[in-house]
């Protein structure tokens, strides 16, 4: 038997109603906030992610699924959605049609990282982006949209953690201060962090090696290096979140794992996930679109992992419980043709209906009706056929009644006159 690739997962039929609910709820929430869906491909040229994410990041260095195709071109399965969306914006000149774009995408991402609870090497993500508006109110609205995506599906006990990563000007001063701090601890850092220190010392703050994380916890924070404009922006974001009643706290240690973030960065935290508590996160990226060949337009966005989101709500939530309106139970060989005609007549009328042609006994049929969550069971046996009737049982009340063949559709639809 050929088994599943490590870090990938099957979404089985019993799980898909929950996933359909998550996707539908996320789409409804984002469209309520004015976002429109975009569907970029899952594969892009490797250089897009190297330029967009940053060459000295764990994603680019260790986690991307990259290969050379038959023409010798380096291609990569997308590890995140923002770079591909911005590539589409630049390539199709979408900002000419609308100077402020609000878009979302849903689909699989691929990273070869260590599998853990709610985290896989192929994972599904809801991604949302706003381009062309650098107001702190926009930052707060994006954070509110991310919070709403999670709370609308029933997530509770969540808090938004926010930080500011400053602009290139204040980042330069902070980088110098951070480099002086890290230099004192170089001998204690892992090999990757010693290399990162020479290229981008901020990446040291994102290392998961225990000793590196301990050192990072003592490092200076960028909030103390913000210039006046970035400080005013971050203060205004916090004020706006307060106006909206969004629960948040400032976490000066948030750096996120991507190089393109500027100013506002945030994460959606759920305490039940232990050491890795983030359900999703995002931030502002005011220079990324220009770096990818587009106009010099600001942007902000977020991503939420659906696997992690699925852990927030119970499997038996009634909002996505699978159910069938009608189960047609043919009892004996003589009833098969009638059951075949009836179940497909019901489906043509827009009624979800199911049957099994291999289950001949009433007991076997009732077990199947329970399994598919049927609300009503239409029983057809030799007695019913002789009277040109069926017996319909309401599975909730247990009430049974006989109904003429020609009245079945009306009865099921609720019109018994």
C-alpha positions as MATLAB code, in Angstrom:
seq = 'XXXXXXXXXXXXXXXXXXXXXXXXXXXXXXXXXXXXXXXXXXXXXXXXXXXXXXXXXXXXXXXXXXXXXXXXXXXXXXXXXXXXXXXXXXXXXXXXXXXXXXXXXXXXXXXXXXXXXXXXXXXXXXXXXXXXXXXXXXXXXXXXXXXXXXXXXXXXXXXXXXXXXXXXXXXXXXXXXXXXXXXXXXXXXXXXXXXXXXXXXXXXXXXXXXXXXXXXXXXXXXXXXXXXXXXXXXXXXXXXXXXXXXXXXXXXXXXXXXXXXXXXXXXXXXXXXXXXXXXXXXXXXXXXXXXXXXXXXXXXXXXXXXXXXXXXXXXXXXXXXXXXXXXXXXXXXXXXXXXXXXXXXXXXXXXXXXXXXXXXXXXXXXXXXXXXXXXXXXXXXXXXXXXXXXXXXXXXXXXXXXXXXXXXXXXXXXXXX';
ca = [
       0.000    0.000    0.000;
       1.298    3.456   -0.935;
       0.891    5.756    2.085;
       0.395    9.494    2.430;
       3.443   11.789    2.275;
       4.625   12.865    5.739;
       3.220   16.243    6.714;
       0.305   16.067    4.274;
      -3.215   15.067    5.268;
      -6.456   13.764    3.798;
      -9.658   15.663    4.521;
     -12.118   12.796    4.803;
     -15.858   12.844    3.973;
     -16.838   13.165    7.655;
     -14.620   16.279    7.893;
     -15.576   18.071    4.684;
     -18.848   19.581    6.005;
     -16.786   21.375    8.653;
     -14.330   22.593    6.006;
     -17.145   23.768    3.744;
     -18.565   25.708    6.660;
     -15.184   27.306    7.439;
     -14.687   28.367    3.820;
     -18.219   29.667    3.440;
     -18.073   31.587    6.713;
     -14.668   33.132    5.888;
     -15.855   34.188    2.431;
     -19.060   35.724    3.815;
     -17.139   37.643    6.477;
     -14.548   39.054    4.097;
     -17.132   40.022    1.497;
     -19.046   41.807    4.255;
     -15.868   43.846    4.786;
     -15.724   44.654    1.064;
     -13.089   42.137   -0.108;
     -13.361   40.437   -3.505;
     -11.950   37.006   -4.288;
      -8.873   36.464   -6.448;
      -7.639   32.981   -7.424;
      -3.895   32.988   -8.163;
      -2.047   29.788   -9.167;
      -0.418   27.546   -6.563;
       2.913   27.613   -8.443;
       5.078   30.625   -9.297;
       8.615   31.358  -10.407;
      10.974   30.837   -7.478;
      12.437   34.332   -7.779;
       9.044   35.821   -6.843;
       9.235   34.329   -3.352;
      12.962   34.984   -2.947;
      12.449   38.666   -3.738;
       9.143   38.987   -1.937;
       9.647   36.962    1.243;
      13.364   37.599    1.720;
      16.344   35.393    0.922;
      17.457   35.115    4.566;
      14.236   33.607    5.952;
      13.460   30.087    7.111;
      10.805   29.827    4.407;
      13.181   30.534    1.521;
      16.234   28.844    3.041;
      14.640   25.642    4.317;
      10.935   25.232    3.660;
      10.051   25.897    0.027;
       9.151   23.079   -2.364;
      11.256   24.146   -5.341;
      12.116   22.202   -8.482;
      13.469   22.715  -11.977;
      11.007   22.027  -14.764;
      11.835   20.551  -18.174;
      12.782   23.950  -19.560;
      15.296   24.543  -16.770;
      13.136   27.134  -15.021;
      13.022   27.155  -11.221;
       9.440   26.888   -9.954;
       8.055   26.804   -6.406;
       4.797   25.677   -4.831;
       3.596   28.785   -3.057;
       4.588   28.950    0.630;
       2.358   31.992    1.180;
      -0.205   33.938   -0.843;
       0.756   37.616   -0.695;
       3.605   37.555   -3.225;
       1.468   35.794   -5.850;
      -1.453   38.158   -5.349;
       0.795   41.193   -5.692;
       2.398   39.698   -8.796;
      -1.106   39.442  -10.314;
      -1.901   43.046   -9.317;
       1.252   44.318  -11.015;
       0.968   42.093  -14.092;
      -2.679   42.962  -14.762;
      -2.450   46.641  -13.674;
      -5.392   46.151  -11.311;
      -4.744   49.402   -9.445;
      -5.572   51.366  -12.612;
      -9.137   50.123  -12.315;
      -9.398   50.735   -8.580;
      -6.837   52.790   -6.607;
      -7.765   50.905   -3.425;
      -7.954   47.126   -3.833;
      -9.397   44.751   -1.247;
      -8.874   41.093   -2.187;
      -8.920   37.677   -0.591;
      -7.799   34.214   -1.639;
      -8.393   30.729   -0.271;
      -6.304   27.676   -1.064;
      -3.365   25.408   -0.258;
       0.160   26.570    0.665;
       3.261   24.382    0.918;
       6.113   24.518    3.429;
       8.417   21.707    4.451;
       8.440   22.444    8.160;
       8.073   20.150   11.158;
       4.485   18.854   11.353;
       2.700   19.617   14.624;
      -0.807   20.135   15.977;
      -2.822   21.952   13.318;
       0.249   22.521   11.145;
       1.022   20.530    7.997;
       3.335   20.733    5.005;
       0.340   21.287    2.784;
      -1.979   23.637    4.633;
      -4.982   25.686    3.629;
      -5.088   29.393    4.240;
      -7.487   32.295    4.027;
      -5.521   35.335    2.868;
      -6.720   38.945    2.645;
      -4.945   42.018    1.275;
      -5.661   45.767    1.057;
      -3.598   47.881   -1.349;
      -3.521   51.649   -1.823;
      -4.473   52.956    1.630;
      -1.866   53.556    4.350;
      -4.230   55.007    6.966;
      -3.993   53.587   10.505;
      -7.764   53.160   10.287;
      -7.160   50.710    7.437;
      -4.724   48.800    9.650;
      -7.369   48.583   12.374;
     -10.045   47.514    9.868;
      -7.813   44.728    8.534;
      -7.159   43.489   12.075;
     -10.916   43.697   12.738;
     -11.585   41.632    9.601;
      -9.112   38.959   10.733;
     -10.735   38.907   14.177;
     -14.190   38.638   12.602;
     -13.183   35.695   10.387;
     -12.303   33.713   13.509;
     -15.137   34.875   15.774;
     -17.790   34.394   13.078;
     -17.005   30.682   12.943;
     -17.338   30.436   16.720;
     -13.775   30.985   17.921;
     -13.619   32.240   21.501;
     -10.836   33.152   23.905;
      -8.909   34.977   21.190;
      -6.788   38.091   21.453;
      -4.959   40.119   18.841;
      -1.292   40.833   19.553;
       0.074   43.912   17.781;
       3.453   45.498   17.254;
       5.127   48.019   14.996;
       8.204   47.062   12.981;
       8.827   50.655   11.952;
       9.852   51.975    8.554;
      13.232   51.611    6.794;
      14.477   54.760    8.539;
      13.875   53.648   12.131;
      14.626   50.029   11.205;
      18.194   51.105   10.360;
      18.812   52.498   13.854;
      17.245   49.446   15.463;
      19.265   47.073   13.317;
      22.488   48.714   14.500;
      21.424   48.446   18.149;
      20.332   44.826   17.696;
      23.602   43.933   15.953;
      25.603   45.258   18.910;
      23.504   43.135   21.281;
      23.754   39.958   19.198;
      27.496   40.365   18.724;
      27.950   39.813   22.459;
      26.203   36.426   22.181;
      27.469   35.177   18.806;
      29.261   32.192   20.315;
      26.004   30.992   21.910;
      23.896   31.155   18.767;
      23.167   28.302   16.380;
      24.981   28.135   13.056;
      21.997   29.507   11.132;
      21.708   32.537   13.423;
      25.423   33.315   13.188;
      24.985   33.438    9.418;
      21.753   35.452    9.684;
      23.484   37.971   11.929;
      25.791   38.980    9.107;
      22.971   39.379    6.577;
      19.820   40.313    8.521;
      20.067   40.306   12.332;
      16.269   40.650   12.701;
      15.950   37.032   11.576;
      17.750   35.949   14.751;
      14.660   37.083   16.675;
      12.552   34.526   14.807;
      14.725   31.467   15.564;
      13.016   28.520   17.312;
      16.221   27.011   18.780;
      15.863   27.213   22.571;
      19.070   29.101   23.376;
      18.583   31.514   20.469;
      15.019   32.170   21.663;
      16.303   32.851   25.197;
      18.809   35.378   23.882;
      16.178   36.986   21.632;
      13.911   37.453   24.659;
      16.548   39.761   26.164;
      17.199   41.703   22.947;
      16.199   45.359   22.576;
      12.750   45.883   21.043;
      12.035   47.927   17.953;
       9.255   49.922   19.637;
      11.948   51.931   21.421;
      13.499   52.880   18.063;
      10.372   54.127   16.260;
      10.566   57.593   14.752;
       7.805   60.113   15.467;
       5.772   59.298   12.357;
       5.809   55.531   12.984;
       5.002   56.080   16.661;
       1.992   58.259   15.762;
       0.816   55.638   13.267;
       1.032   52.820   15.818;
      -0.708   54.880   18.503;
      -3.516   55.661   16.043;
      -3.911   51.950   15.195;
      -4.303   51.131   18.883;
      -6.822   53.945   19.371;
      -8.858   52.697   16.403;
      -8.864   49.128   17.715;
     -10.144   50.481   21.019;
     -12.985   52.257   19.204;
     -13.979   48.953   17.584;
     -13.787   47.012   20.830;
     -11.262   44.547   19.412;
      -9.388   42.818   22.262;
      -5.651   43.333   21.791;
      -2.353   43.671   23.582;
       0.983   45.070   22.468;
       3.663   42.408   22.046;
       6.989   44.097   21.182;
       8.542   40.684   20.369;
       6.417   40.069   17.263;
       8.637   40.189   14.183;
       6.793   37.727   11.893;
       8.686   35.354    9.615;
       8.760   37.456    6.439;
      11.091   40.312    5.530;
       8.551   42.503    3.782;
       6.649   43.773    6.842;
       6.791   47.453    7.813;
       5.023   49.249   10.636;
       1.982   47.329   11.896;
       2.368   43.588   12.514;
      -0.140   41.397   14.327;
      -1.037   37.842   15.287;
      -4.299   36.122   16.270;
      -3.563   34.256   19.483;
      -5.441   31.276   20.909;
      -3.997   30.163   24.246;
      -5.034   26.510   23.802;
      -2.356   25.912   21.165;
       0.493   25.849   23.667;
       3.897   27.111   22.556;
       2.651   27.877   19.043;
      -0.449   29.907   19.803;
      -1.002   31.823   16.586;
      -4.070   30.962   14.492;
      -2.991   33.534   11.928;
      -1.304   36.877   11.502;
      -0.219   39.586    9.149;
       0.969   43.139    8.804;
       1.737   46.141    6.659;
       4.139   45.960    3.695;
       4.493   49.420    2.167;
       7.400   48.633   -0.187;
       6.652   45.109   -1.399;
       4.554   45.864   -4.476;
       7.225   48.207   -5.841;
       9.930   45.593   -5.167;
       7.922   43.096   -7.241;
       7.717   45.448  -10.222;
       4.455   47.244   -9.452;
       3.695   50.840   -8.496;
       4.877   52.350   -5.193;
       1.663   51.594   -3.351;
       1.223   50.596    0.287;
      -0.347   47.334    1.406;
      -1.466   45.378    4.435;
      -2.838   41.865    4.784;
      -3.173   38.701    6.825;
      -3.334   34.928    6.555;
      -5.288   32.466    8.708;
      -4.598   28.733    8.646;
      -7.769   26.692    8.189;
      -6.316   23.633    9.947;
      -5.737   25.753   13.032;
      -9.106   27.423   12.614;
     -10.745   23.999   12.507;
      -9.331   23.231   15.958;
     -11.111   26.252   17.419;
     -14.590   24.781   16.934;
     -15.934   21.321   17.916;
     -16.573   18.615   15.331;
     -20.219   18.214   16.424;
     -21.209   21.845   15.870;
     -24.791   21.794   14.558;
     -24.047   24.497   11.986;
     -22.192   22.041    9.781;
     -23.688   18.718   10.865;
     -24.244   16.556    7.799;
     -27.876   15.679    7.183;
     -30.057   14.293    4.411;
     -33.649   15.426    4.056;
     -35.025   12.089    2.920;
     -33.853    8.506    2.915;
     -35.784    6.172    0.642;
     -35.842    2.633    2.074;
     -36.710   -0.079   -0.479;
     -37.672   -3.272    1.364;
     -37.255   -6.216   -0.977;
     -36.426   -6.593   -4.655;
     -39.845   -5.442   -5.870;
     -39.352   -1.968   -4.394;
     -36.032   -1.194   -6.071;
     -37.387    0.304   -9.289;
     -39.885    2.496   -7.429;
     -37.154    3.639   -5.000;
     -34.851    4.414   -7.911;
     -37.475    6.574   -9.615;
     -38.532    8.303   -6.385;
     -35.095    9.219   -5.023;
     -34.134   10.845   -8.308;
     -37.483   12.648   -8.550;
     -36.838   14.144   -5.123;
     -33.338   15.243   -6.110;
     -34.669   16.881   -9.271;
     -37.050   18.861   -7.050;
     -34.107   20.216   -5.041;
     -34.486   17.826   -2.090;
     -31.413   16.024   -0.741;
     -32.251   12.342   -0.922;
     -30.375    9.073   -0.530;
     -31.008    5.347   -0.834;
     -29.155    2.031   -0.960;
     -30.071   -0.569   -3.545;
     -28.198   -3.385   -1.784;
     -29.893   -3.090    1.636;
     -33.063   -5.161    1.500;
     -34.244   -5.327    5.136;
     -35.969   -2.535    7.060;
     -33.447   -2.822    9.913;
     -30.495   -2.374    7.570;
     -32.146    0.595    5.867;
     -32.914    2.332    9.170;
     -29.271    2.024   10.247;
     -28.229    3.732    7.034;
     -30.878    6.439    7.509;
     -29.409    7.169   10.947;
     -25.890    7.251    9.549;
     -26.737    9.804    6.837;
     -28.738   11.941    9.273;
     -32.041   11.586    7.422;
     -34.884   13.728    8.707;
     -37.521   11.552    7.070;
     -37.543    7.965    5.859;
     -39.802    6.822    3.016;
     -40.414    3.082    3.369;
     -41.499    1.078    0.331;
     -42.369   -2.611    0.699;
     -44.720   -5.072   -0.965;
     -47.702   -3.851    1.134;
     -47.081   -0.235    0.183;
     -46.717   -1.148   -3.497;
     -50.021   -3.004   -3.477;
     -51.783    0.124   -2.129;
     -49.832    2.561   -4.342;
     -48.590    4.212   -1.123;
     -45.458    4.706    0.939;
     -44.946    4.935    4.698;
     -43.139    8.103    5.806;
     -41.494    8.266    9.220;
     -40.402   11.528   10.830;
     -37.096   10.569   12.440;
     -37.301   13.274   15.104;
     -40.823   12.617   16.382;
     -41.095    8.953   15.341;
     -44.513    9.663   13.800;
     -45.453    7.547   10.757;
     -48.152    8.041    8.157;
     -49.192    6.583    4.826;
     -48.993    8.826    1.773;
     -50.174    8.173   -1.775;
     -47.445    7.912   -4.365;
     -48.629   10.985   -6.229;
     -48.592   13.069   -3.014;
     -45.054   12.224   -1.836;
     -43.380   15.326   -3.225;
     -46.004   17.651   -1.761;
     -45.726   15.921    1.608;
     -41.963   16.184    1.758;
     -42.083   19.832    0.747;
     -44.580   20.479    3.533;
     -47.689   21.034    1.393;
     -50.115   18.333    2.586;
     -53.293   19.838    1.183;
];
